[in-house]
Amino acid sequence: MRKFILMLLVTIIALPPFSADAQKKNSKTTKNANDALKEQAKTDIQAKYNEYKDIALQIWNYAEVGYKEVKSSALLQKTLSDNGFNVQAGVAEIPTAFVATYGSGSPVIGILAEFDALPGLAQEAVPEKKTIEGKNAGHGCGHHLFGTASVAAGIELKKLIEAKKISGTIKVYGCPAEEGGSGKVYMVRAGLFDGVDAVIHWHPGNDNGITMTSALANKSAKFRFYGLSAHAAASPEKGRSALDAVEAMDNMVNMMREHVPQETRIHYVITNGGKAPNVVPDFAEVYYYVRHPKREDVVSIFDRVEKAAEGAAMGTGTKMDFEIIGGTHDLLLNKTLAEVMQKDLENVGGVTYTPEEVEFAKKLQSSFVSKAPPIENAGIIKPLNAEEDAGGGSTDVGDVSYTVPTVGLRTATWVSGTPAHSWQAVACGGTEIGTKGMIVAAKTMTLTAIDLFTTPDIITKAKEEFKKDLGDYKYKALLGDRKPALNYRD
């Protein structure tokens, strides 16, 4: 027995110590393996550039508005299905929403894909304003690029899982009606993000950088007034104008602007103001957005807007009801994930234009009302810069970010200085200026997902940050328990 113990001790002593050097060596080996995967992924995605460009431009041509994206959603679903994904369509009671899944086990990484267009922005892919006859909508926010890049990233990750280079589950979420329809809110509410470890997204833009500014929380509704019709000249006293009620409401809300926090944004359009000037309108409708960096302030300000509507109805002798259309949270940022994605974006690099594209860009910039930044900005990667202020827009990605650690980026799909929701953005999106930036996004999201699949510590740290920032807040949809507003664009 003593001899056995002595032999065991000699063996243990002879073993090499598990030193810091050994840990560094293992870490370096993992890094080298990851670098090889990333280089292969970039090459593979670039090799399929023309295929993804064609898909994006098909969706650009479809230009389907929120919850009506039948052909756009079907094309992305088919692309994923043809590449081995299990596609579940019509989720969260939304016909055009889907979840495409491949793989099994942990980690579970989600990628968001959008594909809705904006009404009133039909535009040809030329650098001067030129509407497309017979069309109304256009991709003024680049969601045709958004959805395609996300699908491209998902397919590349599926290939890596299939080849056993990484292990886990990849989910691509087909998210309709981001533009005011709050599609992702219903998907969150339906529990579709339960069990997901991290979510990746991106957005078209006019530069390249990681999203480190929050978004404005938003609550929207259509206010409808019901009056009595009458001849506007012969017997106006017998009528009660629903349009008067809308205008009275608008006047009160406009006066209220002086008495709300200065970060507040309130916008409206009169969607129905009557049919003829000589008929007292018995129906009128106005569509309102209320935004603020803090979700709780959005709720209180919206309540005051509702009171203005009630007062307008009372003062004009009409009746009023309203329908909540959308409601989104601000964006909960995750610096842990952002730092990882920053390195991956720097790895991929920006966009380089051909001489013809530079000429296109110069002509487009001549239509801007303010001085445009240098065209060369498309090739620059902005440094990671955390800012506390909210951005100028709202997104239903905010609701996802309050459910699971989330990270996103923007890439230069538009000529530098191009505003979103403009004919110029639509024009860029119909050219390779748009699709080149799209491929930068696809590559970056893929590289970040590879980091998450191969380095569990990143997810652990991101979840710790998420829990700390979330605090004791329990997620609750700002749009309540209403069903998806499938006809909000009608």
C-alpha positions, 0 to 999 in steps of 0.5 A: 500500500505504501509503495502504491501511494509513493508511486501515485505521489511521484505521478502527480508531481510529474504532471505539468502544473495547470498554470496561467500560461496553460490558460492563456494557451487554451484561450489563444487556441479558442481565439484562433479557431474562432478567427478561422470560423469568422473568416470562412463565414465572411467568405461564404456570405460574400460568395452569396452576395448576388443571391441575397441582393436579388432577395432584397430587391424583390422585397424592395419591389413588393413594398408591402406595408405593415401586416400586409407583407404576404409576399415578402414574408413568404420569400424569406420563409421559403429561403430559410426552409430551403436551407434546412430551417424548421419554419413556424408561420403565423405566430402570435396571431399574425399571418406574416410573422414567423419563427425559423429554427435550426439546431438544438440545445444551448445557447439559443441565439435569436436574430430579428428580421423585419420587412415592412414598407412605409406608405406614401414613399414609392420611389424609383432607384434614381438620385432624383425624386421620381415616384413609381406610377401605380405604387404607394409604398416604399422601403424608406427605412430599409427593412427589405435589407434588414430582413434579408441580412438577418436571414443570410446570417441565420443561414450561415450559422445553420451551416456551422451548426450542421458542420458541428463547428458550433453547437446550439440553436439559432432562431430567425424571427420574422417580425412584421409591422415595425413601423407603428404596428408593434409586431414584436410586442405581440411576439414577446407577449406570446412568449416566443423569446422565452428561453432565448439567451441573446438576441441580435438585430441591426438597422439600415442607416447612413453610417456604421456603428453599434447601437448605444443610444436608447429609443423613445418609448411610444404609445399610439392610437386612433381617436374616432369622433361621431357626430351628425351630418347636415347640409353645411349651408342650409341647416348647419345648426342641425349638424354636429361636426366630427371634424370640429371635434378632431380640430378641437382635440388637436388644438388642445394637444398643441397647447399642451406641448408647452406643459410636457417634458421637453423630450416629449414628441407628439405627432398626428395625422387626420386620417379621415376629415369628411368627404365634402365641404358642404356636408357636416362630417358625421365621422372623423378620425385622427391618428396620434403618436406619443413618445418619450425616453421613459415608458412611464412618462409616455403612459401619463402623457398619453392619458392627458391626450385622451382627456383632450379627446374627451373634452373635444367630444364634450365641447362639440356635442359628439361622441368619441372612442379610441383604439390603441394601435401600438405601444413600444418600450425604450431600448435596454442597452447591453454594453457587454454584447455591444463591446463584442459586436464592435470588434466584429464590425471593425473586423468586417469593415465599412462600405466602398463605393464604385466611381458610379456610386460616388456620382450617384451619391453626389447627385443625391446629396444635392437634394438635401436641405442641409450640408451633407457629411463626406461620402467617404463616411460609408467606409468608416466604423464609428467608435463604441460610444455609450450615450444616455440620451434616447434616439429620435425614433421608436422601435419594438425591438425595445420590448425584446430588449426588456425580455432578453439581452439584446444588441444591434448595429447600423450600417451604411446602406444609404448615402451619408446624410440621408434621412430615414423615411425619405425618398432618398432612402428608398432610392438608395435601398434599390441599388447596390449602395443599399445591398453592400451595406446589407452584407456588412450587417449580415457578416457582423451579426454572424461573427457576433453570433459565433462569439456567443456560441463559442464563448459562454462567458459572454452570455453569462456576463451579458445576462448579469448586466441585463438583470442588474439594469432591469432591476425589479421591473416586470415587463408589461406591454404598453398596448395592453391585451389587444389583439394585433392591429392587422388593419392599422394601415387601412 
